[in-house]
Amino acid sequence: MTEAKTTPQPALKLGNIELWSPVILAPMAGVTNAPFRRLCRECGEAGLAPAASEALATTRKGVDAPAGLYVSEMITSRALVERTPETMRMIEPDPTERVRSVQLYGVHPQTMAQAATMLCEEDLVDHIDMNFGCPVPKVTRKGGGAALPWKADLFAEIVQRVVAAAKPYQIPVTVKMRTGIDPDHLTFKRAALDAQEAGVDAVALHARTAAQHYSGKAHWDQIAELVELLDIPVLGNGDIFSAEDALSMQAHTNCAGVVVGRGAQGRPWLFTDLVAAFSGLEKRALPTLREVAAMIERHGELMVAEFYGDELRAMREMRKHVGWYLRGFAIGGPQRYALNLVSTREELHERLQALDLDQPYPAAALGPRGRAGSEKVPHLPAGWLDSPYLDEDGAKLLQGAELDSSGG
């Protein structure tokens, strides 16, 4: 008797998008452009279980995401509506991208709705995420990012309008947020309920306040609270630096999926580990320096040929990635300094080949990554915390913030 083959089932659904692995690359400004997304996605596909790998060729582009979801850099809604050249280049998908996922940022409901309509009408997107979690001062001081959910009426209107704009096109919409501005001004429960009522397909929670930035520990218990509160999927974010961290978060919170940001910087192969772990496999990627160098060179090639088209600009952008890739390896100061000055692909190749490439992956490269820093008093508009509702002065400030954001 022949045993029937089982068809792989999606681990997570976001509207009509089926994720076979509940793994999402967090949008990161200046990081998650098309070349980096491709590397992470390819690494994720390398971690798929055999049955899923066999079915990969037959999945439906724009609907199925076998190895997770890989979200773009934050796109400013005003710049998108104005079609600034840089922003239009940023939303161009990788030619191999199965699901085109774009994160929108904005503070004005009408502009956000216009941006969402443009993405949908012109068939530029398969999934829209909204940024309500950025803690960077230049964003929060204008009332955007992690500061915005404090204004309950403004938050609800933005989400409602974007969902309404995307609905006729059956484009799923999600929101990414933090727990609040600081411990005295938590917003995540009320904002999540408002988002659910507006019709979003999932809520992603970075379990830190804006004041924390990336310091301290993420409060996973608050993700668990949101899971209990909502009927839609909750995605957990914060302090995932390994596959074991992701499994621990899901076990602790019962979240529907995990969102990974800083942990992937300089480690696209982390997605091999993550996808394998959620497939019940023990496969883990521990590349040698030779393999890491090959990944760096491929990253550089994609940055030049398929994204910037300008070798000098691409290499300047690669410098930070090179530092992340080489973390923990035994490399002398002069060699690191020289790599931080590369201006051509040839220089990158020569300087990488001059390293001791037979080094195994170092233990020092595992664990937390990125700048943790310390807690900071959030930069907010004057009087922002006086009321959780938008007044006339606040509305005028937000109009100016949209205009200042123009240009990408």
Residue pairs with C-beta under 8 A, 6 or more apart in sequence:
5 51
6 51
7 51
7 55
8 20
8 49
8 51
8 52
8 55
9 20
10 18
10 19
10 20
10 64
11 19
11 20
11 21
11 22
11 257
11 278
12 18
12 19
12 22
12 233
12 256
12 257
13 19
13 233
14 69
14 127
14 172
14 174
14 201
14 202
14 233
15 127
15 170
15 171
15 172
15 173
15 201
16 63
16 170
16 172
17 63
17 64
17 65
17 69
17 99
17 126
17 127
17 172
18 63
18 64
18 65
19 65
19 68
19 69
19 257
20 48
20 52
20 64
20 65
20 66
20 67
21 44
21 47
21 48
21 52
21 66
21 67
21 68
21 274
21 275
21 278
21 279
22 68
22 235
22 250
22 256
22 257
22 258
22 278
23 44
23 67
23 68
23 69
23 246
23 257
23 258
23 260
23 271
23 274
23 275
23 278
24 68
24 69
24 70
24 71
24 204
24 235
24 257
24 258
24 259
24 260
25 32
25 37
25 40
25 68
25 69
25 70
25 71
25 259
25 260
25 261
25 264
25 271
26 32
26 71
26 176
26 237
26 259
26 260
26 261
26 264
27 71
27 72
27 73
27 74
27 103
27 129
27 131
27 176
28 73
28 261
28 262
28 265
29 73
29 74
30 73
30 317
30 320
31 73
31 265
31 321
32 70
32 71
32 72
32 73
33 72
33 73
33 90
33 303
33 307
34 72
34 92
34 93
34 94
34 97
34 302
34 306
34 307
35 94
35 299
35 302
35 303
35 306
35 307
36 268
36 299
36 321
37 70
37 71
37 72
37 94
37 97
38 94
38 96
38 97
38 302
39 268
39 295
39 298
39 299
39 302
40 70
40 264
40 268
40 270
40 271
41 67
41 68
41 70
41 96
41 97
41 98
41 271
42 268
43 268
43 269
43 270
43 271
43 272
43 285
44 67
44 68
44 70
44 271
44 272
44 274
44 275
45 53
45 56
45 66
45 67
45 275
46 269
46 272
46 275
46 285
47 67
47 271
47 272
47 273
47 274
47 275
47 276
47 277
47 279
47 281
47 283
47 285
48 56
48 66
48 67
48 275
48 276
48 279
49 276
49 279
49 280
49 281
52 66
52 279
55 66
56 66
59 66
59 98
61 98
61 99
62 98
62 99
62 100
62 126
63 99
63 126
64 98
64 99
65 98
65 99
66 98
67 271
67 275
68 271
68 274
68 275
69 99
69 101
69 127
70 97
70 99
70 101
71 101
71 102
71 103
71 127
71 129
72 90
72 91
72 101
72 102
72 103
73 90
73 103
74 103
74 104
74 105
74 131
74 134
75 87
75 90
75 91
75 102
75 103
75 104
75 105
75 115
75 408
76 87
76 105
76 106
76 405
76 406
76 407
76 408
77 104
77 105
77 106
77 108
77 111
77 112
77 114
77 115
77 402
77 405
78 106
78 108
78 111
78 115
78 402
78 403
78 405
78 406
79 86
79 87
79 405
79 406
79 407
79 408
80 87
80 88
80 91
80 104
80 115
80 118
80 119
81 111
81 114
81 115
81 118
82 406
84 406
84 407
84 408
86 407
86 408
87 407
87 408
89 307
90 408
91 102
91 119
91 124
91 125
93 100
94 306
95 306
99 126
99 127
100 124
100 125
100 126
100 127
101 125
101 126
101 127
101 128
101 129
102 119
102 124
102 125
102 127
102 128
102 129
103 128
103 129
103 130
103 131
103 176
104 112
104 115
104 116
104 119
104 128
104 129
104 130
104 131
104 162
105 130
105 131
105 134
105 139
105 144
105 145
105 405
106 112
106 115
106 144
106 158
106 402
106 405
107 142
107 143
107 144
107 148
107 154
107 158
107 398
107 401
107 402
107 405
108 158
108 398
108 399
108 401
108 402
109 154
109 157
109 158
109 160
109 161
110 161
111 402
112 130
112 158
112 161
112 162
113 161
113 162
113 164
113 165
114 165
116 128
116 161
116 162
116 165
116 166
116 171
116 173
117 165
118 124
119 125
119 128
119 171
120 165
120 166
120 168
120 169
120 171
121 169
125 171
126 171
127 171
127 172
127 173
127 174
128 162
128 166
128 171
128 172
128 173
128 174
129 173
129 174
129 175
129 176
129 204
130 158
130 159
130 162
130 173
130 174
130 175
130 176
131 144
131 145
131 176
132 145
132 146
132 148
132 149
132 155
132 175
132 176
132 177
132 178
132 191
133 145
133 146
133 176
133 177
133 178
133 204
133 206
134 140
134 144
134 145
134 146
135 145
135 146
135 178
135 210
135 211
135 212
135 213
135 378
136 145
137 378
137 379
139 145
139 146
139 147
140 146
140 147
140 210
140 378
140 379
140 380
141 147
141 379
141 380
141 381
142 381
142 397
142 398
142 400
142 401
142 404
142 405
143 151
143 380
143 381
143 384
143 394
143 397
143 398
143 401
144 401
145 210
146 177
146 178
146 180
146 181
146 209
146 210
146 378
147 181
147 210
147 378
147 380
147 381
147 384
148 154
148 155
148 158
149 155
149 177
149 180
149 187
149 188
149 190
149 191
150 180
150 181
150 185
150 187
150 384
150 385
150 388
151 384
151 388
151 389
151 390
151 394
152 187
152 190
152 191
152 194
152 388
152 389
153 389
153 390
154 390
154 394
154 398
155 191
155 194
156 194
156 198
159 173
159 175
159 194
159 195
159 198
159 200
160 198
160 199
162 173
163 173
163 198
163 199
163 200
166 172
166 173
167 199
172 201
172 202
173 199
173 200
173 201
174 200
174 201
174 202
174 203
174 204
174 235
175 191
175 195
175 200
175 203
175 204
176 203
176 204
176 205
176 206
176 237
176 259
177 187
177 188
177 191
177 192
177 203
177 204
177 205
177 206
178 188
178 205
178 206
178 207
178 208
178 209
178 210
179 186
179 187
179 188
179 205
179 206
179 207
179 208
179 209
179 219
179 222
180 186
180 187
180 188
180 209
180 210
181 187
181 209
181 210
181 211
181 378
181 380
181 385
182 209
182 210
182 211
182 378
183 209
183 211
185 385
186 209
188 205
188 222
188 226
189 225
189 226
189 229
192 203
192 205
192 226
192 229
192 230
192 234
193 229
193 230
195 203
196 203
196 230
196 231
196 232
200 232
201 232
201 233
202 232
202 233
202 234
202 235
202 256
202 257
203 226
203 230
203 232
203 233
203 234
203 235
204 234
204 235
204 236
204 237
204 259
205 222
205 223
205 226
205 234
205 235
205 236
205 237
206 218
206 237
206 238
206 259
207 218
207 219
207 220
207 221
207 222
207 223
207 236
207 237
207 238
208 214
208 215
208 216
208 218
208 219
208 238
210 378
211 375
211 376
211 377
211 378
212 375
213 373
213 374
213 375
213 376
214 262
214 370
214 371
214 372
214 373
215 372
215 373
215 374
215 375
216 372
216 375
217 239
218 237
218 238
218 239
219 238
220 236
220 238
220 239
220 249
220 252
220 253
221 252
221 253
223 234
223 236
223 238
223 249
223 253
223 255
224 252
224 253
224 254
224 255
226 234
227 234
227 253
227 254
227 255
227 256
233 255
233 256
233 257
234 253
234 255
234 256
235 255
235 256
235 257
235 258
235 259
236 249
236 250
236 253
236 255
236 257
236 258
236 259
237 258
237 259
237 260
237 261
239 245
239 249
239 368
240 246
240 249
240 258
240 259
240 260
240 263
241 262
241 263
241 270
241 366
241 367
241 368
241 369
242 263
242 270
242 273
242 366
242 367
243 270
243 273
243 274
243 276
243 277
243 284
244 277
245 263
246 258
246 260
246 274
246 277
246 278
247 277
247 278
249 255
249 258
250 258
258 274
260 270
260 271
260 274
261 370
262 368
262 369
262 370
263 270
263 368
263 369
264 270
264 271
265 321
265 324
265 369
265 370
266 321
266 323
266 324
266 325
266 326
266 327
266 369
267 324
267 325
267 365
267 369
268 295
269 285
269 287
269 295
270 285
272 283
272 284
272 285
273 283
273 284
273 285
276 282
276 283
276 284
286 360
286 361
287 295
287 361
288 357
288 358
288 359
288 360
288 361
289 326
289 329
289 355
289 356
289 357
289 358
289 359
289 360
289 361
290 357
290 358
292 325
292 326
292 329
292 361
293 352
293 353
293 355
293 357
295 325
296 318
296 321
296 322
296 325
296 348
296 352
297 345
297 348
297 349
297 352
299 318
299 321
300 314
300 315
300 318
300 345
300 348
301 345
303 314
303 315
303 317
303 318
304 310
304 311
304 314
304 315
304 345
307 314
308 314
308 317
311 343
311 344
311 345
312 343
312 344
315 342
315 343
315 344
315 345
315 347
315 348
316 343
318 342
318 348
319 339
319 340
319 341
319 342
322 339
322 340
322 342
322 348
323 336
323 339
323 340
324 369
326 336
326 339
327 364
327 365
327 369
328 361
328 362
328 363
328 364
328 365
328 366
329 355
329 359
329 362
329 365
330 356
330 359
330 362
331 355
335 351
335 354
335 355
338 351
339 348
339 351
339 352
342 348
342 351
381 394
381 397
383 393
383 394
384 394
390 398
